[in-house]
């Protein structure tokens, strides 16, 4: 993948001084878009062959490299595409075939000229912004997956506690109660001292074992300590 990025940047570097800005911008936008898509596809393959964490860290690493490599180009990696749209013709033709309008009634908006006129659709694509968006979403996915892995047992407990509180609150307002959830929290099986102690132990084990493993894997993909710190800070 580093080779893919290198070839993309090398090609753009050779063309940068040879083409007009408008022409180069279009080529650069398309090249960046294709390169980003290639990285995302490779990330999916790695996820299947290894782990989701490997796929996420791979994509984060190479999107950061790609962003750094295109920074020297003093252009906007964005283009506006224009295309003709004739989709409205189908509705007009149906109305004509049903006899609702006349094909030769030039005084109406559904006249022949208007019926077969086209519309111009414009779409703006900014490959640099799309790259940033992909990088941001991948980082968020990585942070959420690690956080969930560590605190998942606690989240389950909190959900059950909330359900009990809601049931008790509904009971105090005279609503129909769930016979199991309507019991006080201290009498719930999941809230017994043994279960709570087991829960705390699971979370503690995850913090002591899973987080260090995640840090080790982060070092394999991300050599820059500041990058690792930015990713790890929300988890911590």
Biotite code that builds the C-alpha atoms (Angstrom):
import biotite.structure as struc

atoms = struc.array([
    struc.Atom([0.000, 0.000, 0.000], chain_id="A", res_id=1, res_name="UNK", atom_name="CA", element="C"),
    struc.Atom([2.912, 2.344, 0.611], chain_id="A", res_id=2, res_name="UNK", atom_name="CA", element="C"),
    struc.Atom([3.921, 1.562, -2.957], chain_id="A", res_id=3, res_name="UNK", atom_name="CA", element="C"),
    struc.Atom([0.416, 2.477, -4.165], chain_id="A", res_id=4, res_name="UNK", atom_name="CA", element="C"),
    struc.Atom([0.600, 5.818, -2.383], chain_id="A", res_id=5, res_name="UNK", atom_name="CA", element="C"),
    struc.Atom([4.149, 6.395, -3.629], chain_id="A", res_id=6, res_name="UNK", atom_name="CA", element="C"),
    struc.Atom([3.191, 5.689, -7.231], chain_id="A", res_id=7, res_name="UNK", atom_name="CA", element="C"),
    struc.Atom([0.165, 7.982, -6.989], chain_id="A", res_id=8, res_name="UNK", atom_name="CA", element="C"),
    struc.Atom([2.173, 10.861, -5.523], chain_id="A", res_id=9, res_name="UNK", atom_name="CA", element="C"),
    struc.Atom([5.065, 10.280, -7.951], chain_id="A", res_id=10, res_name="UNK", atom_name="CA", element="C"),
    struc.Atom([2.705, 10.453, -10.919], chain_id="A", res_id=11, res_name="UNK", atom_name="CA", element="C"),
    struc.Atom([1.107, 13.644, -9.622], chain_id="A", res_id=12, res_name="UNK", atom_name="CA", element="C"),
    struc.Atom([4.532, 15.195, -8.982], chain_id="A", res_id=13, res_name="UNK", atom_name="CA", element="C"),
    struc.Atom([5.565, 14.627, -12.595], chain_id="A", res_id=14, res_name="UNK", atom_name="CA", element="C"),
    struc.Atom([2.347, 16.138, -13.921], chain_id="A", res_id=15, res_name="UNK", atom_name="CA", element="C"),
    struc.Atom([2.179, 19.056, -11.488], chain_id="A", res_id=16, res_name="UNK", atom_name="CA", element="C"),
    struc.Atom([4.404, 21.390, -13.527], chain_id="A", res_id=17, res_name="UNK", atom_name="CA", element="C"),
    struc.Atom([3.367, 20.078, -16.924], chain_id="A", res_id=18, res_name="UNK", atom_name="CA", element="C"),
    struc.Atom([-0.380, 20.609, -16.980], chain_id="A", res_id=19, res_name="UNK", atom_name="CA", element="C"),
    struc.Atom([-2.698, 23.539, -16.582], chain_id="A", res_id=20, res_name="UNK", atom_name="CA", element="C"),
    struc.Atom([-4.096, 23.908, -13.085], chain_id="A", res_id=21, res_name="UNK", atom_name="CA", element="C"),
    struc.Atom([-7.663, 23.036, -14.082], chain_id="A", res_id=22, res_name="UNK", atom_name="CA", element="C"),
    struc.Atom([-6.561, 19.884, -15.909], chain_id="A", res_id=23, res_name="UNK", atom_name="CA", element="C"),
    struc.Atom([-4.212, 18.774, -13.137], chain_id="A", res_id=24, res_name="UNK", atom_name="CA", element="C"),
    struc.Atom([-6.872, 19.380, -10.479], chain_id="A", res_id=25, res_name="UNK", atom_name="CA", element="C"),
    struc.Atom([-9.240, 16.971, -12.203], chain_id="A", res_id=26, res_name="UNK", atom_name="CA", element="C"),
    struc.Atom([-6.556, 14.276, -12.526], chain_id="A", res_id=27, res_name="UNK", atom_name="CA", element="C"),
    struc.Atom([-5.350, 14.794, -8.952], chain_id="A", res_id=28, res_name="UNK", atom_name="CA", element="C"),
    struc.Atom([-8.877, 14.555, -7.550], chain_id="A", res_id=29, res_name="UNK", atom_name="CA", element="C"),
    struc.Atom([-9.519, 11.299, -9.395], chain_id="A", res_id=30, res_name="UNK", atom_name="CA", element="C"),
    struc.Atom([-6.120, 9.837, -8.459], chain_id="A", res_id=31, res_name="UNK", atom_name="CA", element="C"),
    struc.Atom([-6.650, 10.678, -4.787], chain_id="A", res_id=32, res_name="UNK", atom_name="CA", element="C"),
    struc.Atom([-10.138, 9.204, -4.852], chain_id="A", res_id=33, res_name="UNK", atom_name="CA", element="C"),
    struc.Atom([-8.927, 5.947, -6.425], chain_id="A", res_id=34, res_name="UNK", atom_name="CA", element="C"),
    struc.Atom([-6.011, 5.695, -3.993], chain_id="A", res_id=35, res_name="UNK", atom_name="CA", element="C"),
    struc.Atom([-8.305, 6.217, -0.987], chain_id="A", res_id=36, res_name="UNK", atom_name="CA", element="C"),
    struc.Atom([-10.714, 3.573, -2.261], chain_id="A", res_id=37, res_name="UNK", atom_name="CA", element="C"),
    struc.Atom([-7.810, 1.150, -2.733], chain_id="A", res_id=38, res_name="UNK", atom_name="CA", element="C"),
    struc.Atom([-6.733, 1.699, 0.873], chain_id="A", res_id=39, res_name="UNK", atom_name="CA", element="C"),
    struc.Atom([-10.244, 1.117, 2.169], chain_id="A", res_id=40, res_name="UNK", atom_name="CA", element="C"),
    struc.Atom([-10.553, -2.121, 0.192], chain_id="A", res_id=41, res_name="UNK", atom_name="CA", element="C"),
    struc.Atom([-7.208, -3.316, 1.527], chain_id="A", res_id=42, res_name="UNK", atom_name="CA", element="C"),
    struc.Atom([-8.379, -2.491, 5.049], chain_id="A", res_id=43, res_name="UNK", atom_name="CA", element="C"),
    struc.Atom([-11.430, -4.717, 4.589], chain_id="A", res_id=44, res_name="UNK", atom_name="CA", element="C"),
    struc.Atom([-9.245, -7.599, 3.431], chain_id="A", res_id=45, res_name="UNK", atom_name="CA", element="C"),
    struc.Atom([-6.968, -7.200, 6.461], chain_id="A", res_id=46, res_name="UNK", atom_name="CA", element="C"),
    struc.Atom([-10.007, -7.108, 8.748], chain_id="A", res_id=47, res_name="UNK", atom_name="CA", element="C"),
    struc.Atom([-11.143, -10.484, 7.387], chain_id="A", res_id=48, res_name="UNK", atom_name="CA", element="C"),
    struc.Atom([-7.701, -12.085, 7.507], chain_id="A", res_id=49, res_name="UNK", atom_name="CA", element="C"),
    struc.Atom([-6.579, -10.614, 10.843], chain_id="A", res_id=50, res_name="UNK", atom_name="CA", element="C"),
    struc.Atom([-8.742, -8.500, 13.184], chain_id="A", res_id=51, res_name="UNK", atom_name="CA", element="C"),
    struc.Atom([-10.905, -5.358, 12.888], chain_id="A", res_id=52, res_name="UNK", atom_name="CA", element="C"),
    struc.Atom([-8.261, -3.524, 14.932], chain_id="A", res_id=53, res_name="UNK", atom_name="CA", element="C"),
    struc.Atom([-5.597, -4.386, 12.352], chain_id="A", res_id=54, res_name="UNK", atom_name="CA", element="C"),
    struc.Atom([-7.830, -3.174, 9.543], chain_id="A", res_id=55, res_name="UNK", atom_name="CA", element="C"),
    struc.Atom([-8.588, 0.098, 11.310], chain_id="A", res_id=56, res_name="UNK", atom_name="CA", element="C"),
    struc.Atom([-4.978, 0.831, 12.252], chain_id="A", res_id=57, res_name="UNK", atom_name="CA", element="C"),
    struc.Atom([-3.806, -0.041, 8.736], chain_id="A", res_id=58, res_name="UNK", atom_name="CA", element="C"),
    struc.Atom([-6.260, 2.417, 7.230], chain_id="A", res_id=59, res_name="UNK", atom_name="CA", element="C"),
    struc.Atom([-5.433, 5.141, 9.760], chain_id="A", res_id=60, res_name="UNK", atom_name="CA", element="C"),
    struc.Atom([-1.707, 4.758, 9.092], chain_id="A", res_id=61, res_name="UNK", atom_name="CA", element="C"),
    struc.Atom([-1.948, 4.955, 5.314], chain_id="A", res_id=62, res_name="UNK", atom_name="CA", element="C"),
    struc.Atom([-4.548, 7.721, 5.216], chain_id="A", res_id=63, res_name="UNK", atom_name="CA", element="C"),
    struc.Atom([-2.190, 9.776, 7.382], chain_id="A", res_id=64, res_name="UNK", atom_name="CA", element="C"),
    struc.Atom([0.664, 9.033, 4.972], chain_id="A", res_id=65, res_name="UNK", atom_name="CA", element="C"),
    struc.Atom([-1.488, 9.975, 1.987], chain_id="A", res_id=66, res_name="UNK", atom_name="CA", element="C"),
    struc.Atom([-2.596, 13.221, 3.630], chain_id="A", res_id=67, res_name="UNK", atom_name="CA", element="C"),
    struc.Atom([1.016, 14.121, 4.365], chain_id="A", res_id=68, res_name="UNK", atom_name="CA", element="C"),
    struc.Atom([2.162, 13.305, 0.827], chain_id="A", res_id=69, res_name="UNK", atom_name="CA", element="C"),
    struc.Atom([-0.439, 15.480, -0.921], chain_id="A", res_id=70, res_name="UNK", atom_name="CA", element="C"),
    struc.Atom([0.086, 18.468, 1.400], chain_id="A", res_id=71, res_name="UNK", atom_name="CA", element="C"),
    struc.Atom([2.804, 20.080, -0.817], chain_id="A", res_id=72, res_name="UNK", atom_name="CA", element="C"),
    struc.Atom([0.446, 20.349, -3.802], chain_id="A", res_id=73, res_name="UNK", atom_name="CA", element="C"),
    struc.Atom([-0.920, 23.883, -3.806], chain_id="A", res_id=74, res_name="UNK", atom_name="CA", element="C"),
    struc.Atom([-4.284, 23.013, -5.357], chain_id="A", res_id=75, res_name="UNK", atom_name="CA", element="C"),
    struc.Atom([-7.821, 22.140, -4.381], chain_id="A", res_id=76, res_name="UNK", atom_name="CA", element="C"),
    struc.Atom([-8.509, 18.442, -4.828], chain_id="A", res_id=77, res_name="UNK", atom_name="CA", element="C"),
    struc.Atom([-12.076, 19.219, -5.849], chain_id="A", res_id=78, res_name="UNK", atom_name="CA", element="C"),
    struc.Atom([-14.012, 19.255, -9.087], chain_id="A", res_id=79, res_name="UNK", atom_name="CA", element="C"),
    struc.Atom([-17.553, 20.038, -10.161], chain_id="A", res_id=80, res_name="UNK", atom_name="CA", element="C"),
    struc.Atom([-19.158, 17.466, -12.425], chain_id="A", res_id=81, res_name="UNK", atom_name="CA", element="C"),
    struc.Atom([-21.951, 18.472, -14.782], chain_id="A", res_id=82, res_name="UNK", atom_name="CA", element="C"),
    struc.Atom([-24.266, 16.000, -16.479], chain_id="A", res_id=83, res_name="UNK", atom_name="CA", element="C"),
    struc.Atom([-27.440, 16.129, -18.521], chain_id="A", res_id=84, res_name="UNK", atom_name="CA", element="C"),
    struc.Atom([-30.555, 14.753, -16.868], chain_id="A", res_id=85, res_name="UNK", atom_name="CA", element="C"),
    struc.Atom([-33.435, 13.435, -18.957], chain_id="A", res_id=86, res_name="UNK", atom_name="CA", element="C"),
    struc.Atom([-35.147, 11.492, -16.183], chain_id="A", res_id=87, res_name="UNK", atom_name="CA", element="C"),
    struc.Atom([-38.166, 13.825, -16.264], chain_id="A", res_id=88, res_name="UNK", atom_name="CA", element="C"),
    struc.Atom([-38.933, 12.721, -19.842], chain_id="A", res_id=89, res_name="UNK", atom_name="CA", element="C"),
    struc.Atom([-40.434, 9.433, -18.652], chain_id="A", res_id=90, res_name="UNK", atom_name="CA", element="C"),
    struc.Atom([-43.180, 11.205, -16.720], chain_id="A", res_id=91, res_name="UNK", atom_name="CA", element="C"),
    struc.Atom([-43.961, 13.477, -19.669], chain_id="A", res_id=92, res_name="UNK", atom_name="CA", element="C"),
    struc.Atom([-44.147, 10.563, -22.091], chain_id="A", res_id=93, res_name="UNK", atom_name="CA", element="C"),
    struc.Atom([-46.490, 8.651, -19.771], chain_id="A", res_id=94, res_name="UNK", atom_name="CA", element="C"),
    struc.Atom([-48.836, 11.637, -19.594], chain_id="A", res_id=95, res_name="UNK", atom_name="CA", element="C"),
    struc.Atom([-48.777, 11.957, -23.380], chain_id="A", res_id=96, res_name="UNK", atom_name="CA", element="C"),
    struc.Atom([-49.515, 8.243, -23.901], chain_id="A", res_id=97, res_name="UNK", atom_name="CA", element="C"),
    struc.Atom([-52.422, 8.471, -21.446], chain_id="A", res_id=98, res_name="UNK", atom_name="CA", element="C"),
    struc.Atom([-53.843, 11.378, -23.409], chain_id="A", res_id=99, res_name="UNK", atom_name="CA", element="C"),
    struc.Atom([-53.527, 13.750, -20.478], chain_id="A", res_id=100, res_name="UNK", atom_name="CA", element="C"),
    struc.Atom([-51.560, 16.260, -22.567], chain_id="A", res_id=101, res_name="UNK", atom_name="CA", element="C"),
    struc.Atom([-51.029, 16.887, -26.250], chain_id="A", res_id=102, res_name="UNK", atom_name="CA", element="C"),
    struc.Atom([-47.630, 16.469, -27.830], chain_id="A", res_id=103, res_name="UNK", atom_name="CA", element="C"),
    struc.Atom([-48.293, 19.407, -30.178], chain_id="A", res_id=104, res_name="UNK", atom_name="CA", element="C"),
    struc.Atom([-49.854, 21.840, -27.747], chain_id="A", res_id=105, res_name="UNK", atom_name="CA", element="C"),
    struc.Atom([-47.179, 24.569, -27.977], chain_id="A", res_id=106, res_name="UNK", atom_name="CA", element="C"),
    struc.Atom([-49.060, 26.883, -25.648], chain_id="A", res_id=107, res_name="UNK", atom_name="CA", element="C"),
    struc.Atom([-48.602, 24.593, -22.658], chain_id="A", res_id=108, res_name="UNK", atom_name="CA", element="C"),
    struc.Atom([-45.520, 23.904, -20.534], chain_id="A", res_id=109, res_name="UNK", atom_name="CA", element="C"),
    struc.Atom([-45.718, 20.327, -21.735], chain_id="A", res_id=110, res_name="UNK", atom_name="CA", element="C"),
    struc.Atom([-45.084, 21.275, -25.343], chain_id="A", res_id=111, res_name="UNK", atom_name="CA", element="C"),
    struc.Atom([-42.704, 19.317, -27.527], chain_id="A", res_id=112, res_name="UNK", atom_name="CA", element="C"),
    struc.Atom([-39.805, 21.684, -26.910], chain_id="A", res_id=113, res_name="UNK", atom_name="CA", element="C"),
    struc.Atom([-40.210, 21.637, -23.160], chain_id="A", res_id=114, res_name="UNK", atom_name="CA", element="C"),
    struc.Atom([-40.873, 17.915, -23.040], chain_id="A", res_id=115, res_name="UNK", atom_name="CA", element="C"),
    struc.Atom([-37.574, 17.067, -24.694], chain_id="A", res_id=116, res_name="UNK", atom_name="CA", element="C"),
    struc.Atom([-35.516, 19.762, -22.999], chain_id="A", res_id=117, res_name="UNK", atom_name="CA", element="C"),
    struc.Atom([-32.767, 18.620, -20.625], chain_id="A", res_id=118, res_name="UNK", atom_name="CA", element="C"),
    struc.Atom([-31.698, 19.578, -17.136], chain_id="A", res_id=119, res_name="UNK", atom_name="CA", element="C"),
    struc.Atom([-28.135, 20.155, -16.013], chain_id="A", res_id=120, res_name="UNK", atom_name="CA", element="C"),
    struc.Atom([-27.149, 18.518, -12.722], chain_id="A", res_id=121, res_name="UNK", atom_name="CA", element="C"),
    struc.Atom([-24.050, 19.605, -10.849], chain_id="A", res_id=122, res_name="UNK", atom_name="CA", element="C"),
    struc.Atom([-22.187, 17.626, -8.196], chain_id="A", res_id=123, res_name="UNK", atom_name="CA", element="C"),
    struc.Atom([-19.178, 18.884, -6.237], chain_id="A", res_id=124, res_name="UNK", atom_name="CA", element="C"),
    struc.Atom([-16.545, 16.361, -5.161], chain_id="A", res_id=125, res_name="UNK", atom_name="CA", element="C"),
    struc.Atom([-13.673, 17.282, -2.838], chain_id="A", res_id=126, res_name="UNK", atom_name="CA", element="C"),
    struc.Atom([-11.297, 14.329, -2.516], chain_id="A", res_id=127, res_name="UNK", atom_name="CA", element="C"),
    struc.Atom([-9.214, 16.007, 0.198], chain_id="A", res_id=128, res_name="UNK", atom_name="CA", element="C"),
    struc.Atom([-12.282, 16.542, 2.388], chain_id="A", res_id=129, res_name="UNK", atom_name="CA", element="C"),
    struc.Atom([-13.427, 12.977, 1.725], chain_id="A", res_id=130, res_name="UNK", atom_name="CA", element="C"),
    struc.Atom([-10.010, 11.736, 2.837], chain_id="A", res_id=131, res_name="UNK", atom_name="CA", element="C"),
    struc.Atom([-10.271, 13.751, 6.051], chain_id="A", res_id=132, res_name="UNK", atom_name="CA", element="C"),
    struc.Atom([-13.784, 12.452, 6.633], chain_id="A", res_id=133, res_name="UNK", atom_name="CA", element="C"),
    struc.Atom([-12.657, 8.846, 6.140], chain_id="A", res_id=134, res_name="UNK", atom_name="CA", element="C"),
    struc.Atom([-9.685, 9.340, 8.483], chain_id="A", res_id=135, res_name="UNK", atom_name="CA", element="C"),
    struc.Atom([-11.897, 10.907, 11.163], chain_id="A", res_id=136, res_name="UNK", atom_name="CA", element="C"),
    struc.Atom([-14.541, 8.173, 10.989], chain_id="A", res_id=137, res_name="UNK", atom_name="CA", element="C"),
    struc.Atom([-11.919, 5.391, 11.104], chain_id="A", res_id=138, res_name="UNK", atom_name="CA", element="C"),
    struc.Atom([-10.274, 6.928, 14.164], chain_id="A", res_id=139, res_name="UNK", atom_name="CA", element="C"),
    struc.Atom([-13.670, 7.192, 15.862], chain_id="A", res_id=140, res_name="UNK", atom_name="CA", element="C"),
    struc.Atom([-14.443, 3.556, 15.030], chain_id="A", res_id=141, res_name="UNK", atom_name="CA", element="C"),
    struc.Atom([-11.105, 2.459, 16.502], chain_id="A", res_id=142, res_name="UNK", atom_name="CA", element="C"),
    struc.Atom([-11.644, 4.479, 19.689], chain_id="A", res_id=143, res_name="UNK", atom_name="CA", element="C"),
    struc.Atom([-15.190, 3.183, 20.138], chain_id="A", res_id=144, res_name="UNK", atom_name="CA", element="C"),
    struc.Atom([-14.224, -0.454, 19.509], chain_id="A", res_id=145, res_name="UNK", atom_name="CA", element="C"),
    struc.Atom([-11.433, -0.378, 22.120], chain_id="A", res_id=146, res_name="UNK", atom_name="CA", element="C"),
    struc.Atom([-13.602, 1.474, 24.629], chain_id="A", res_id=147, res_name="UNK", atom_name="CA", element="C"),
    struc.Atom([-16.479, -0.961, 24.136], chain_id="A", res_id=148, res_name="UNK", atom_name="CA", element="C"),
    struc.Atom([-14.137, -3.922, 24.528], chain_id="A", res_id=149, res_name="UNK", atom_name="CA", element="C"),
    struc.Atom([-13.021, -2.651, 27.926], chain_id="A", res_id=150, res_name="UNK", atom_name="CA", element="C"),
    struc.Atom([-16.270, -1.336, 29.414], chain_id="A", res_id=151, res_name="UNK", atom_name="CA", element="C"),
    struc.Atom([-18.802, -3.642, 27.727], chain_id="A", res_id=152, res_name="UNK", atom_name="CA", element="C"),
    struc.Atom([-19.550, -5.601, 30.952], chain_id="A", res_id=153, res_name="UNK", atom_name="CA", element="C"),
    struc.Atom([-20.140, -2.314, 32.762], chain_id="A", res_id=154, res_name="UNK", atom_name="CA", element="C"),
    struc.Atom([-22.462, -1.049, 30.006], chain_id="A", res_id=155, res_name="UNK", atom_name="CA", element="C"),
    struc.Atom([-24.595, -4.164, 30.323], chain_id="A", res_id=156, res_name="UNK", atom_name="CA", element="C"),
    struc.Atom([-24.871, -3.641, 34.083], chain_id="A", res_id=157, res_name="UNK", atom_name="CA", element="C"),
    struc.Atom([-25.806, 0.032, 33.696], chain_id="A", res_id=158, res_name="UNK", atom_name="CA", element="C"),
    struc.Atom([-28.499, -0.892, 31.156], chain_id="A", res_id=159, res_name="UNK", atom_name="CA", element="C"),
    struc.Atom([-30.075, -3.346, 33.594], chain_id="A", res_id=160, res_name="UNK", atom_name="CA", element="C"),
    struc.Atom([-29.929, -0.815, 36.435], chain_id="A", res_id=161, res_name="UNK", atom_name="CA", element="C"),
    struc.Atom([-31.652, 1.762, 34.242], chain_id="A", res_id=162, res_name="UNK", atom_name="CA", element="C"),
    struc.Atom([-34.373, -0.728, 33.301], chain_id="A", res_id=163, res_name="UNK", atom_name="CA", element="C"),
    struc.Atom([-35.056, -1.433, 36.990], chain_id="A", res_id=164, res_name="UNK", atom_name="CA", element="C"),
    struc.Atom([-35.259, 2.292, 37.812], chain_id="A", res_id=165, res_name="UNK", atom_name="CA", element="C"),
    struc.Atom([-37.680, 2.893, 34.938], chain_id="A", res_id=166, res_name="UNK", atom_name="CA", element="C"),
    struc.Atom([-39.868, -0.018, 36.043], chain_id="A", res_id=167, res_name="UNK", atom_name="CA", element="C"),
    struc.Atom([-39.950, 1.203, 39.638], chain_id="A", res_id=168, res_name="UNK", atom_name="CA", element="C"),
    struc.Atom([-40.732, 4.738, 38.492], chain_id="A", res_id=169, res_name="UNK", atom_name="CA", element="C"),
    struc.Atom([-43.599, 3.459, 36.339], chain_id="A", res_id=170, res_name="UNK", atom_name="CA", element="C"),
    struc.Atom([-44.913, 1.473, 39.308], chain_id="A", res_id=171, res_name="UNK", atom_name="CA", element="C"),
    struc.Atom([-44.989, 4.550, 41.501], chain_id="A", res_id=172, res_name="UNK", atom_name="CA", element="C"),
    struc.Atom([-47.176, 6.236, 38.874], chain_id="A", res_id=173, res_name="UNK", atom_name="CA", element="C"),
    struc.Atom([-49.683, 3.379, 38.886], chain_id="A", res_id=174, res_name="UNK", atom_name="CA", element="C"),
    struc.Atom([-48.622, 1.851, 35.576], chain_id="A", res_id=175, res_name="UNK", atom_name="CA", element="C"),
    struc.Atom([-48.486, -1.896, 34.925], chain_id="A", res_id=176, res_name="UNK", atom_name="CA", element="C"),
    struc.Atom([-45.234, -3.376, 36.253], chain_id="A", res_id=177, res_name="UNK", atom_name="CA", element="C"),
    struc.Atom([-42.848, -6.008, 35.016], chain_id="A", res_id=178, res_name="UNK", atom_name="CA", element="C"),
    struc.Atom([-42.850, -8.536, 37.859], chain_id="A", res_id=179, res_name="UNK", atom_name="CA", element="C"),
    struc.Atom([-39.109, -9.111, 37.618], chain_id="A", res_id=180, res_name="UNK", atom_name="CA", element="C"),
    struc.Atom([-37.825, -5.584, 37.019], chain_id="A", res_id=181, res_name="UNK", atom_name="CA", element="C"),
    struc.Atom([-40.170, -3.985, 39.523], chain_id="A", res_id=182, res_name="UNK", atom_name="CA", element="C"),
    struc.Atom([-38.235, -5.421, 42.463], chain_id="A", res_id=183, res_name="UNK", atom_name="CA", element="C"),
    struc.Atom([-35.755, -3.175, 44.341], chain_id="A", res_id=184, res_name="UNK", atom_name="CA", element="C"),
    struc.Atom([-32.254, -3.089, 42.894], chain_id="A", res_id=185, res_name="UNK", atom_name="CA", element="C"),
    struc.Atom([-30.647, -4.756, 45.916], chain_id="A", res_id=186, res_name="UNK", atom_name="CA", element="C"),
    struc.Atom([-32.865, -7.813, 45.399], chain_id="A", res_id=187, res_name="UNK", atom_name="CA", element="C"),
    struc.Atom([-31.967, -8.209, 41.715], chain_id="A", res_id=188, res_name="UNK", atom_name="CA", element="C"),
    struc.Atom([-29.770, -11.230, 40.951], chain_id="A", res_id=189, res_name="UNK", atom_name="CA", element="C"),
    struc.Atom([-27.456, -9.244, 38.634], chain_id="A", res_id=190, res_name="UNK", atom_name="CA", element="C"),
    struc.Atom([-26.843, -6.676, 41.416], chain_id="A", res_id=191, res_name="UNK", atom_name="CA", element="C"),
    struc.Atom([-25.827, -9.142, 44.127], chain_id="A", res_id=192, res_name="UNK", atom_name="CA", element="C"),
    struc.Atom([-22.451, -8.481, 45.811], chain_id="A", res_id=193, res_name="UNK", atom_name="CA", element="C"),
    struc.Atom([-20.892, -11.509, 44.094], chain_id="A", res_id=194, res_name="UNK", atom_name="CA", element="C"),
    struc.Atom([-22.090, -10.417, 40.650], chain_id="A", res_id=195, res_name="UNK", atom_name="CA", element="C"),
    struc.Atom([-20.886, -6.849, 41.179], chain_id="A", res_id=196, res_name="UNK", atom_name="CA", element="C"),
    struc.Atom([-17.487, -8.109, 42.360], chain_id="A", res_id=197, res_name="UNK", atom_name="CA", element="C"),
    struc.Atom([-17.280, -10.346, 39.274], chain_id="A", res_id=198, res_name="UNK", atom_name="CA", element="C"),
    struc.Atom([-18.163, -7.370, 37.071], chain_id="A", res_id=199, res_name="UNK", atom_name="CA", element="C"),
    struc.Atom([-15.459, -5.186, 38.622], chain_id="A", res_id=200, res_name="UNK", atom_name="CA", element="C"),
    struc.Atom([-12.946, -7.984, 38.139], chain_id="A", res_id=201, res_name="UNK", atom_name="CA", element="C"),
    struc.Atom([-13.845, -8.338, 34.433], chain_id="A", res_id=202, res_name="UNK", atom_name="CA", element="C"),
    struc.Atom([-13.434, -4.617, 33.823], chain_id="A", res_id=203, res_name="UNK", atom_name="CA", element="C"),
    struc.Atom([-10.171, -4.559, 35.761], chain_id="A", res_id=204, res_name="UNK", atom_name="CA", element="C"),
    struc.Atom([-8.837, -7.514, 33.756], chain_id="A", res_id=205, res_name="UNK", atom_name="CA", element="C"),
    struc.Atom([-9.783, -5.817, 30.504], chain_id="A", res_id=206, res_name="UNK", atom_name="CA", element="C"),
    struc.Atom([-7.990, -2.626, 31.547], chain_id="A", res_id=207, res_name="UNK", atom_name="CA", element="C"),
    struc.Atom([-4.864, -4.531, 32.580], chain_id="A", res_id=208, res_name="UNK", atom_name="CA", element="C"),
    struc.Atom([-4.744, -6.911, 29.598], chain_id="A", res_id=209, res_name="UNK", atom_name="CA", element="C"),
    struc.Atom([-6.709, -5.555, 26.628], chain_id="A", res_id=210, res_name="UNK", atom_name="CA", element="C"),
    struc.Atom([-5.484, -1.964, 26.730], chain_id="A", res_id=211, res_name="UNK", atom_name="CA", element="C"),
    struc.Atom([-1.768, -2.915, 26.790], chain_id="A", res_id=212, res_name="UNK", atom_name="CA", element="C"),
    struc.Atom([-2.397, -5.256, 23.830], chain_id="A", res_id=213, res_name="UNK", atom_name="CA", element="C"),
    struc.Atom([-4.045, -2.411, 21.957], chain_id="A", res_id=214, res_name="UNK", atom_name="CA", element="C"),
    struc.Atom([-1.085, -0.135, 22.712], chain_id="A", res_id=215, res_name="UNK", atom_name="CA", element="C"),
    struc.Atom([1.365, -2.753, 21.424], chain_id="A", res_id=216, res_name="UNK", atom_name="CA", element="C"),
    struc.Atom([-0.586, -3.073, 18.180], chain_id="A", res_id=217, res_name="UNK", atom_name="CA", element="C"),
    struc.Atom([-0.770, 0.707, 17.830], chain_id="A", res_id=218, res_name="UNK", atom_name="CA", element="C"),
    struc.Atom([3.038, 0.878, 18.001], chain_id="A", res_id=219, res_name="UNK", atom_name="CA", element="C"),
    struc.Atom([3.271, -1.623, 15.140], chain_id="A", res_id=220, res_name="UNK", atom_name="CA", element="C"),
    struc.Atom([1.263, 0.622, 12.835], chain_id="A", res_id=221, res_name="UNK", atom_name="CA", element="C"),
    struc.Atom([1.808, 4.132, 14.167], chain_id="A", res_id=222, res_name="UNK", atom_name="CA", element="C"),
    struc.Atom([5.421, 5.095, 14.833], chain_id="A", res_id=223, res_name="UNK", atom_name="CA", element="C"),
    struc.Atom([4.666, 8.687, 15.792], chain_id="A", res_id=224, res_name="UNK", atom_name="CA", element="C"),
    struc.Atom([4.097, 8.889, 19.611], chain_id="A", res_id=225, res_name="UNK", atom_name="CA", element="C"),
    struc.Atom([1.919, 12.005, 19.271], chain_id="A", res_id=226, res_name="UNK", atom_name="CA", element="C"),
    struc.Atom([-0.411, 10.189, 16.873], chain_id="A", res_id=227, res_name="UNK", atom_name="CA", element="C"),
    struc.Atom([-0.769, 7.301, 19.305], chain_id="A", res_id=228, res_name="UNK", atom_name="CA", element="C"),
    struc.Atom([-1.429, 9.753, 22.132], chain_id="A", res_id=229, res_name="UNK", atom_name="CA", element="C"),
    struc.Atom([-4.203, 11.482, 20.176], chain_id="A", res_id=230, res_name="UNK", atom_name="CA", element="C"),
    struc.Atom([-5.895, 8.132, 19.535], chain_id="A", res_id=231, res_name="UNK", atom_name="CA", element="C"),
    struc.Atom([-5.435, 6.779, 23.032], chain_id="A", res_id=232, res_name="UNK", atom_name="CA", element="C"),
    struc.Atom([-6.445, 9.906, 24.956], chain_id="A", res_id=233, res_name="UNK", atom_name="CA", element="C"),
    struc.Atom([-10.236, 9.521, 24.419], chain_id="A", res_id=234, res_name="UNK", atom_name="CA", element="C"),
    struc.Atom([-9.986, 5.851, 25.439], chain_id="A", res_id=235, res_name="UNK", atom_name="CA", element="C"),
    struc.Atom([-8.054, 6.687, 28.573], chain_id="A", res_id=236, res_name="UNK", atom_name="CA", element="C"),
])
